[in-house]
Amino acid sequence: MSSTPAIPDPRPLYARATAQLATLVAAVRPAQLDGPTPCTEYDVRSLLGHLVGGTRRISAVPGGGDGKGADVPEWTADVPAGQWPELFEDGRTRMSEAWADDALMETVVTVPWGRVPGRLALSGAVMETAAHTWDLARAIGWSGTLDEEVGRFALGVAQQAVPTAGRERLPFGEVREAPAGADGYGQLAAWLGRDPEWRAPAAAQ
């Protein structure tokens, strides 16, 4: 990922990634909010809060934010179940507006993992969005088809940005083996240390 011109503008893929994630956010039922996800740090409710907060944090980066967004809440408490789609859609809109200037693709910005050109920062956002899309889909037992181009792009970013060595300093487990025939999302999950065959308990679906 050192040669930025070889990386396509990630904004269209980010838009597609968040559009399909918006569909999943809208599909979450109130009874599923306390259910587990493959990302063991989060249950469904806190994952939704993380996703909404994430759109706000990446939106703040072009204006000088660092992507950590200490002043951006993660909306995990007192949010009515039906409000999550609205909050996430608002975050998607903020992000699109914040990154509209083409010059930002080559502008060096600050994100939690360093100072990088904007296209690299957004490529990382595509990776995280795709990974959490898979998390949420598995958590709510969603059986639709995910955008494979987004998944493959995210997998490529992960394989370059998240090496197999030194993971004790990163929020990812050891690489797992993806099952034969796994799509880009299943391979991405395995690369990031999730169990690629994880399924939600039947009661949570």
N, C-alpha and C positions, 0 to 999 in steps of 0.2 A: 504493500500500500504506500510505498515511498514515491511512486511516480503518479502524481495526481491526475495528469491528463488522460491516463489510461482508464480512469474510473469515470463512468458516465455520470451525468447530473442525476443525483439520487432523489431529487424532489418528486418526479413523477411516480417512482416506486414507493416513496414514503406516503404519497397521497393514496395510492392503491392499498398499501399496507394498512393505513389507518382507516380507510373506507371499509375494508373487510372486517377489521377489528370493531368498528362501530356497529356492524351487523351483529357481532357476537355479544357486545355489551348490551345491545337492545334485547337479546335473547335470554339474558340471565333472569331467572325467576327469583322472587323474594326468598323462597325456601332454600335456594342454593347459596345464598350470600355467606353463610358460615361454613360452607363445605371446603375441603382441602383442594390444593392445586399441586401440579408436579413441581412447582417452585416452592419448596418447603418453607421458605421465609414468609409466604403469604397464604391466607385463605382467600376465597373469592372476593369478599368485601375489601380486604386490604389490597388485593391485586388491582381492583378497580380504582381505588384511591391512588395507588402508585401510577397507574396508567394516566389518569387525569392529571396528576401532579407532573408526570413526565412531559406531557405536551406543553405545560406551562413553563417548565424549566428549559426545554429546548427552544421555546419561543423567546426566552430572555437572552439567549446566547448572542445573537447579532447585536444587541444593544449593550454588550459588555458583561452580561452575566456569565457565571462559570459553569452552568449546567447542574450545579448542586442545588441551587435554589433553596437556601435555608429559610427564605421568607415565603416559599410556596408550600402551602399545606398539602397533605396527601389525602384529604377528604375521606377519612375512614370512619368518622363518627357522625351521627345525626344526619345522614344523607338518606332521604326516602329512596326506596328501591327504584322507583320510576324516574328519579332525577339523574341517574348515572348517564344515560344516553345523551341528555342535554349538556351535562358538564363535559363529557368527552367530545362532543361535537363542537362545543365552544373552544376547547383546547386545540382541536384540529384547525379551526378557522384562524385562531391566533397564530399558530405555527406557520400556516400558509402565507399569511400577511407578513409575518416577521422575516421570512426568508425569500420574499418575492424578488429582491434585487439580484440579478445574475452575478454581479460583482462579488457577492458574498461567497460564491463557490470557491474563489481563490483567496478570500480574505482569511487571515489566520485568526482563529477564535479560540477561546478557552473552554474546555470541557473537563469533566472530572479526571480523564485519563491523559490530559496534556494539552498543549497548544498545537493545533493542526488546522489545515485549510478547511473551509466550510464544507466542502464536498465530503471530506473524511468524517467530519463531525456528524453529518446527516446520514452517511453510510452506516455509522455506528447506531444511529437512531433507528434505521431500518432493521438492523440486526436485532435490537432489543424489542422493537415492535413485533417482529415476526416470532421471536421466541415466546413472548407473552401471549401472542395470538394462539399459539399452539397450547400454551398452559391453560388459557381460558377455555379453548375448545374442548380439551380433555376434561377439564374440571366440571363442565356443564353437560358433558356427553353429547356435544354437537357433532353431527355426522356429515355436514356439508363438505364441499370441496374447497380447499384453500388455493390461493393464487400461487401456482408453483414457481413462476418467474421471481416473485418476491422471495419465496423460500430459498431458491437457489442462490439468489444474490446475497441474501443474509448469511447463508452457509459459507459462501466465498469470503465474505467480510470476516466472519468468525474464525475461519481457518487461518486467516492472515493476522488478525488483531488479537486473538486469544490463543497463544501458543500452548503446546502441551506441557512445557516446563514452566516452573515458577508459579503454578496456580495457587500455591498457599498464600500468595499475596493478592489473589483475585477472588471475586465472589462467585467462582465456578468450581464444580467438582472435577474429578478426573474424567477424561474422555471415556465414554462407554461405546460399546459396539452396537451399531444400529442393526435392526433386523433386516434380512434380505428383502429387497423391494421397498425399503422405506423411502418416502418422498423427501423433498428438501427440508421440510419442517422436522420430520423424524430424525434425519441426520443432524440437523442443527441442534435439536434437543440433546442427542447423544454427545455431540461435540462439546456442548456446554455443561455436560455432566449430569443431565437429567436422565431418568429412566425412560427410554424411548417407547416402552410398552406400558407406561403408567395408565391406569384407568381409574376414574372416580368410583368410590363406593356406590353401589346401586341406589342407595337411599338418597344420594345427593344429586342424582341425575333427573 
